[in-house]
Amino acid sequence: MAFIRFIIIAVGIYYILKWILKAIFPFLVKKTFDKMQEQAKQQQQQQTRKEGEVTIDKPSGKTGDPHKKDVGDYVDFEEVDD
C-alpha cells in the first residue's frame, strides 16, 4: 500500500513540476533575450562614431621589455627563384 502511495505522489510531483516549468521557462527565456538585446544596444551606442572620425586605442600600461623600442613590424622576405 505504501509503495502505491509513493508512486502516485511521485507521478503527481513530476506532472506538477513539468507544468510549472512549461509556464515559467518561456518567461525566463524572454527575459534573458531582452537583457542580451539591451546590452548589445548599449554596446552599439558606445561604439558609434561620426563618419571619418579616426581613433587610436593604445594599451594603458606599459607591458613587456621597457628597453625595447617600438620601431614597427618585422617582415621576413624570402627570395623566389625563377
N, CA, C and O atoms as a GROMACS GRO file, in nm:
protein
  328
    1MET      N    1   0.082  -0.119   0.000
    1MET     CA    2   0.000   0.000   0.000
    1MET      C    3   0.088   0.127   0.000
    1MET      O    4   0.056   0.224  -0.068
    2ALA      N    5   0.196   0.126   0.075
    2ALA     CA    6   0.284   0.242   0.084
    2ALA      C    7   0.356   0.264  -0.049
    2ALA      O    8   0.382   0.378  -0.090
    3PHE      N    9   0.388   0.155  -0.115
    3PHE     CA   10   0.458   0.166  -0.244
    3PHE      C   11   0.368   0.233  -0.348
    3PHE      O   12   0.414   0.319  -0.423
    4ILE      N   13   0.242   0.194  -0.352
    4ILE     CA   14   0.148   0.252  -0.448
    4ILE      C   15   0.128   0.401  -0.417
    4ILE      O   16   0.122   0.484  -0.508
    5ARG      N   17   0.119   0.433  -0.288
    5ARG     CA   18   0.104   0.574  -0.248
    5ARG      C   19   0.228   0.654  -0.291
    5ARG      O   20   0.215   0.766  -0.340
    6PHE      N   21   0.347   0.599  -0.274
    6PHE     CA   22   0.471   0.664  -0.316
    6PHE      C   23   0.472   0.688  -0.467
    6PHE      O   24   0.509   0.796  -0.512
    7ILE      N   25   0.431   0.588  -0.545
    7ILE     CA   26   0.427   0.600  -0.691
    7ILE      C   27   0.330   0.712  -0.731
    7ILE      O   28   0.364   0.794  -0.817
    8ILE      N   29   0.212   0.716  -0.671
    8ILE     CA   30   0.113   0.818  -0.706
    8ILE      C   31   0.166   0.958  -0.672
    8ILE      O   32   0.148   1.051  -0.751
    9ILE      N   33   0.229   0.973  -0.557
    9ILE     CA   34   0.284   1.104  -0.517
    9ILE      C   35   0.399   1.144  -0.609
    9ILE      O   36   0.408   1.260  -0.650
   10ALA      N   37   0.487   1.049  -0.644
   10ALA     CA   38   0.599   1.080  -0.733
   10ALA      C   39   0.551   1.122  -0.870
   10ALA      O   40   0.603   1.219  -0.927
   11VAL      N   41   0.452   1.053  -0.926
   11VAL     CA   42   0.398   1.088  -1.057
   11VAL      C   43   0.329   1.225  -1.049
   11VAL      O   44   0.340   1.306  -1.141
   12GLY      N   45   0.258   1.252  -0.940
   12GLY     CA   46   0.192   1.382  -0.923
   12GLY      C   47   0.293   1.495  -0.915
   12GLY      O   48   0.274   1.599  -0.978
   13ILE      N   49   0.399   1.475  -0.840
   13ILE     CA   50   0.504   1.578  -0.831
   13ILE      C   51   0.569   1.598  -0.967
   13ILE      O   52   0.597   1.712  -1.006
   14TYR      N   53   0.593   1.492  -1.040
   14TYR     CA   54   0.653   1.502  -1.173
   14TYR      C   55   0.568   1.588  -1.265
   14TYR      O   56   0.619   1.679  -1.330
   15TYR      N   57   0.437   1.561  -1.270
   15TYR     CA   58   0.350   1.637  -1.358
   15TYR      C   59   0.333   1.782  -1.313
   15TYR      O   60   0.322   1.872  -1.397
   16ILE      N   61   0.332   1.806  -1.183
   16ILE     CA   62   0.322   1.944  -1.133
   16ILE      C   63   0.448   2.022  -1.172
   16ILE      O   64   0.438   2.136  -1.219
   17LEU      N   65   0.566   1.963  -1.154
   17LEU     CA   66   0.691   2.030  -1.192
   17LEU      C   67   0.697   2.052  -1.343
   17LEU      O   68   0.743   2.157  -1.389
   18LYS      N   69   0.651   1.955  -1.418
   18LYS     CA   70   0.651   1.968  -1.563
   18LYS      C   71   0.561   2.084  -1.606
   18LYS      O   72   0.598   2.160  -1.695
   19TRP      N   73   0.445   2.099  -1.544
   19TRP     CA   74   0.352   2.206  -1.577
   19TRP      C   75   0.411   2.342  -1.536
   19TRP      O   76   0.399   2.439  -1.611
   20ILE      N   77   0.474   2.349  -1.418
   20ILE     CA   78   0.534   2.474  -1.372
   20ILE      C   79   0.647   2.517  -1.464
   20ILE      O   80   0.657   2.634  -1.500
   21LEU      N   81   0.733   2.423  -1.504
   21LEU     CA   82   0.844   2.456  -1.593
   21LEU      C   83   0.794   2.502  -1.730
   21LEU      O   84   0.854   2.592  -1.790
   22LYS      N   85   0.686   2.444  -1.780
   22LYS     CA   86   0.630   2.487  -1.907
   22LYS      C   87   0.577   2.630  -1.897
   22LYS      O   88   0.580   2.704  -1.995
   23ALA      N   89   0.530   2.668  -1.779
   23ALA     CA   90   0.476   2.802  -1.761
   23ALA      C   91   0.588   2.904  -1.739
   23ALA      O   92   0.578   3.018  -1.786
   24ILE      N   93   0.694   2.867  -1.669
   24ILE     CA   94   0.799   2.962  -1.631
   24ILE      C   95   0.909   2.972  -1.737
   24ILE      O   96   0.961   3.082  -1.757
   25PHE      N   97   0.945   2.865  -1.803
   25PHE     CA   98   1.058   2.864  -1.896
   25PHE      C   99   1.048   2.969  -2.006
   25PHE      O  100   1.146   3.040  -2.029
   26PRO      N  101   0.934   2.984  -2.076
   26PRO     CA  102   0.927   3.087  -2.179
   26PRO      C  103   0.950   3.228  -2.123
   26PRO      O  104   1.013   3.311  -2.188
   27PHE      N  105   0.901   3.255  -2.003
   27PHE     CA  106   0.922   3.385  -1.939
   27PHE      C  107   1.070   3.409  -1.912
   27PHE      O  108   1.120   3.519  -1.937
   28LEU      N  109   1.140   3.308  -1.862
   28LEU     CA  110   1.283   3.322  -1.834
   28LEU      C  111   1.364   3.342  -1.962
   28LEU      O  112   1.457   3.422  -1.964
   29VAL      N  113   1.329   3.271  -2.067
   29VAL     CA  114   1.400   3.285  -2.194
   29VAL      C  115   1.378   3.424  -2.252
   29VAL      O  116   1.472   3.487  -2.300
   30LYS      N  117   1.255   3.472  -2.248
   30LYS     CA  118   1.224   3.606  -2.300
   30LYS      C  119   1.299   3.712  -2.221
   30LYS      O  120   1.354   3.805  -2.280
   31LYS      N  121   1.303   3.699  -2.091
   31LYS     CA  122   1.372   3.796  -2.006
   31LYS      C  123   1.522   3.795  -2.037
   31LYS      O  124   1.584   3.901  -2.043
   32THR      N  125   1.580   3.678  -2.056
   32THR     CA  126   1.723   3.667  -2.088
   32THR      C  127   1.754   3.730  -2.223
   32THR      O  128   1.852   3.803  -2.235
   33PHE      N  129   1.672   3.702  -2.325
   33PHE     CA  130   1.694   3.759  -2.457
   33PHE      C  131   1.677   3.910  -2.456
   33PHE      O  132   1.752   3.981  -2.524
   34ASP      N  133   1.581   3.961  -2.380
   34ASP     CA  134   1.562   4.105  -2.370
   34ASP      C  135   1.684   4.172  -2.307
   34ASP      O  136   1.726   4.279  -2.350
   35LYS      N  137   1.741   4.107  -2.205
   35LYS     CA  138   1.860   4.162  -2.138
   35LYS      C  139   1.979   4.161  -2.235
   35LYS      O  140   2.054   4.258  -2.240
   36MET      N  141   1.996   4.052  -2.310
   36MET     CA  142   2.106   4.045  -2.407
   36MET      C  143   2.089   4.151  -2.515
   36MET      O  144   2.187   4.213  -2.556
   37GLN      N  145   1.967   4.172  -2.562
   37GLN     CA  146   1.941   4.270  -2.665
   37GLN      C  147   1.970   4.411  -2.613
   37GLN      O  148   2.026   4.493  -2.686
   38GLU      N  149   1.934   4.441  -2.490
   38GLU     CA  150   1.961   4.571  -2.430
   38GLU      C  151   2.112   4.595  -2.416
   38GLU      O  152   2.159   4.706  -2.441
   39GLN      N  153   2.186   4.492  -2.376
   39GLN     CA  154   2.331   4.506  -2.364
   39GLN      C  155   2.395   4.530  -2.501
   39GLN      O  156   2.486   4.611  -2.513
   40ALA      N  157   2.348   4.461  -2.603
   40ALA     CA  158   2.401   4.480  -2.738
   40ALA      C  159   2.371   4.621  -2.788
   40ALA      O  160   2.455   4.684  -2.852
   41LYS      N  161   2.253   4.670  -2.758
   41LYS     CA  162   2.215   4.805  -2.799
   41LYS      C  163   2.304   4.909  -2.729
   41LYS      O  164   2.346   5.006  -2.792
   42GLN      N  165   2.332   4.889  -2.601
   42GLN     CA  166   2.418   4.981  -2.528
   42GLN      C  167   2.560   4.979  -2.583
   42GLN      O  168   2.623   5.084  -2.597
   43GLN      N  169   2.611   4.861  -2.616
   43GLN     CA  170   2.744   4.850  -2.674
   43GLN      C  171   2.750   4.922  -2.808
   43GLN      O  172   2.848   4.990  -2.838
   44GLN      N  173   2.648   4.905  -2.887
   44GLN     CA  174   2.646   4.968  -3.019
   44GLN      C  175   2.642   5.120  -3.005
   44GLN      O  176   2.707   5.190  -3.084
   45GLN      N  177   2.569   5.172  -2.909
   45GLN     CA  178   2.563   5.316  -2.889
   45GLN      C  179   2.698   5.371  -2.843
   45GLN      O  180   2.735   5.483  -2.879
   46GLN      N  181   2.772   5.293  -2.766
   46GLN     CA  182   2.902   5.337  -2.719
   46GLN      C  183   3.004   5.337  -2.833
   46GLN      O  184   3.098   5.417  -2.831
   47GLN      N  185   2.988   5.250  -2.929
   47GLN     CA  186   3.086   5.235  -3.035
   47GLN      C  187   3.056   5.319  -3.158
   47GLN      O  188   3.138   5.326  -3.249
   48THR      N  189   2.941   5.384  -3.163
   48THR     CA  190   2.909   5.462  -3.282
   48THR      C  191   2.996   5.588  -3.285
   48THR      O  192   3.012   5.656  -3.184
   49ARG      N  193   3.051   5.615  -3.400
   49ARG     CA  194   3.136   5.731  -3.421
   49ARG      C  195   3.089   5.803  -3.547
   49ARG      O  196   3.020   5.746  -3.631
   50LYS      N  197   3.127   5.927  -3.557
   50LYS     CA  198   3.093   6.004  -3.676
   50LYS      C  199   3.174   5.950  -3.794
   50LYS      O  200   3.284   5.897  -3.777
   51GLU      N  201   3.118   5.965  -3.914
   51GLU     CA  202   3.186   5.917  -4.033
   51GLU      C  203   3.314   5.996  -4.054
   51GLU      O  204   3.313   6.119  -4.050
   52GLY      N  205   3.424   5.926  -4.077
   52GLY     CA  206   3.553   5.990  -4.098
   52GLY      C  207   3.632   6.012  -3.972
   52GLY      O  208   3.748   6.053  -3.979
   53GLU      N  209   3.575   5.985  -3.858
   53GLU     CA  210   3.647   6.004  -3.731
   53GLU      C  211   3.745   5.889  -3.711
   53GLU      O  212   3.710   5.773  -3.731
   54VAL      N  213   3.866   5.922  -3.673
   54VAL     CA  214   3.970   5.822  -3.655
   54VAL      C  215   4.012   5.823  -3.508
   54VAL      O  216   4.038   5.929  -3.452
   55THR      N  217   4.017   5.708  -3.447
   55THR     CA  218   4.064   5.697  -3.310
   55THR      C  219   4.171   5.590  -3.303
   55THR      O  220   4.165   5.489  -3.374
   56ILE      N  221   4.268   5.612  -3.217
   56ILE     CA  222   4.374   5.514  -3.197
   56ILE      C  223   4.370   5.474  -3.050
   56ILE      O  224   4.391   5.558  -2.962
   57ASP      N  225   4.344   5.347  -3.025
   57ASP     CA  226   4.339   5.297  -2.889
   57ASP      C  227   4.471   5.229  -2.857
   57ASP      O  228   4.510   5.132  -2.922
   58LYS      N  229   4.539   5.281  -2.756
   58LYS     CA  230   4.665   5.222  -2.713
   58LYS      C  231   4.644   5.160  -2.576
   58LYS      O  232   4.560   5.208  -2.499
   59PRO      N  233   4.718   5.055  -2.544
   59PRO     CA  234   4.706   4.997  -2.411
   59PRO      C  235   4.749   5.100  -2.305
   59PRO      O  236   4.842   5.178  -2.327
   60SER      N  237   4.682   5.097  -2.192
   60SER     CA  238   4.706   5.198  -2.090
   60SER      C  239   4.838   5.178  -2.016
   60SER      O  240   4.903   5.276  -1.981
   61GLY      N  241   4.878   5.056  -1.992
   61GLY     CA  242   5.000   5.030  -1.916
   61GLY      C  243   5.112   4.983  -2.006
   61GLY      O  244   5.089   4.930  -2.114
   62LYS      N  245   5.235   5.004  -1.960
   62LYS     CA  246   5.349   4.953  -2.036
   62LYS      C  247   5.368   4.806  -2.001
   62LYS      O  248   5.377   4.769  -1.884
   63THR      N  249   5.374   4.725  -2.103
   63THR     CA  250   5.395   4.582  -2.082
   63THR      C  251   5.516   4.540  -2.163
   63THR      O  252   5.550   4.602  -2.263
   64GLY      N  253   5.579   4.436  -2.121
   64GLY     CA  254   5.692   4.384  -2.195
   64GLY      C  255   5.823   4.447  -2.150
   64GLY      O  256   5.833   4.500  -2.040
   65ASP      N  257   5.922   4.441  -2.237
   65ASP     CA  258   6.056   4.490  -2.209
   65ASP      C  259   6.059   4.643  -2.220
   65ASP      O  260   6.026   4.696  -2.326
   66PRO      N  261   6.098   4.715  -2.114
   66PRO     CA  262   6.099   4.861  -2.121
   66PRO      C  263   6.211   4.916  -2.209
   66PRO      O  264   6.203   5.031  -2.250
   67HIS      N  265   6.315   4.836  -2.240
   67HIS     CA  266   6.426   4.881  -2.323
   67HIS      C  267   6.401   4.860  -2.471
   67HIS      O  268   6.477   4.910  -2.554
   68LYS      N  269   6.300   4.787  -2.505
   68LYS     CA  270   6.269   4.757  -2.644
   68LYS      C  271   6.197   4.876  -2.706
   68LYS      O  272   6.100   4.928  -2.650
   69LYS      N  273   6.245   4.918  -2.822
   69LYS     CA  274   6.184   5.031  -2.891
   69LYS      C  275   6.078   4.979  -2.989
   69LYS      O  276   6.094   4.874  -3.050
   70ASP      N  277   5.972   5.054  -3.001
   70ASP     CA  278   5.866   5.019  -3.095
   70ASP      C  279   5.900   5.081  -3.230
   70ASP      O  280   5.868   5.197  -3.254
   71VAL      N  281   5.965   5.003  -3.318
   71VAL     CA  282   6.010   5.055  -3.446
   71VAL      C  283   5.923   5.007  -3.562
   71VAL      O  284   5.950   5.042  -3.676
   72GLY      N  285   5.822   4.930  -3.536
   72GLY     CA  286   5.734   4.884  -3.644
   72GLY      C  287   5.731   4.733  -3.653
   72GLY      O  288   5.784   4.662  -3.568
   73ASP      N  289   5.668   4.686  -3.758
   73ASP     CA  290   5.654   4.542  -3.780
   73ASP      C  291   5.774   4.488  -3.856
   73ASP      O  292   5.827   4.554  -3.945
   74TYR      N  293   5.815   4.368  -3.822
   74TYR     CA  294   5.924   4.300  -3.891
   74TYR      C  295   5.862   4.208  -3.994
   74TYR      O  296   5.775   4.126  -3.963
   75VAL      N  297   5.906   4.222  -4.119
   75VAL     CA  298   5.855   4.139  -4.228
   75VAL      C  299   5.972   4.056  -4.280
   75VAL      O  300   6.074   4.111  -4.320
   76ASP      N  301   5.956   3.927  -4.280
   76ASP     CA  302   6.060   3.835  -4.326
   76ASP      C  303   6.035   3.803  -4.473
   76ASP      O  304   5.935   3.741  -4.507
   77PHE      N  305   6.126   3.847  -4.561
   77PHE     CA  306   6.111   3.824  -4.702
   77PHE      C  307   6.198   3.702  -4.743
   77PHE      O  308   6.305   3.678  -4.688
   78GLU      N  309   6.147   3.629  -4.839
   78GLU     CA  310   6.221   3.516  -4.893
   78GLU      C  311   6.244   3.539  -5.042
   78GLU      O  312   6.158   3.592  -5.112
   79GLU      N  313   6.362   3.498  -5.089
   79GLU     CA  314   6.390   3.512  -5.232
   79GLU      C  315   6.316   3.402  -5.308
   79GLU      O  316   6.306   3.288  -5.263
   80VAL      N  317   6.267   3.440  -5.424
   80VAL     CA  318   6.196   3.345  -5.509
   80VAL      C  319   6.278   3.328  -5.636
   80VAL      O  320   6.306   3.426  -5.705
   81ASP      N  321   6.316   3.203  -5.667
   81ASP     CA  322   6.393   3.174  -5.788
   81ASP      C  323   6.297   3.154  -5.902
   81ASP      O  324   6.193   3.089  -5.889
   82ASP      N  325   6.336   3.211  -6.019
   82ASP     CA  326   6.252   3.194  -6.138
   82ASP      C  327   6.286   3.069  -6.211
   82ASP      O  328   6.225   3.039  -6.314
   0.00000   0.00000   0.00000
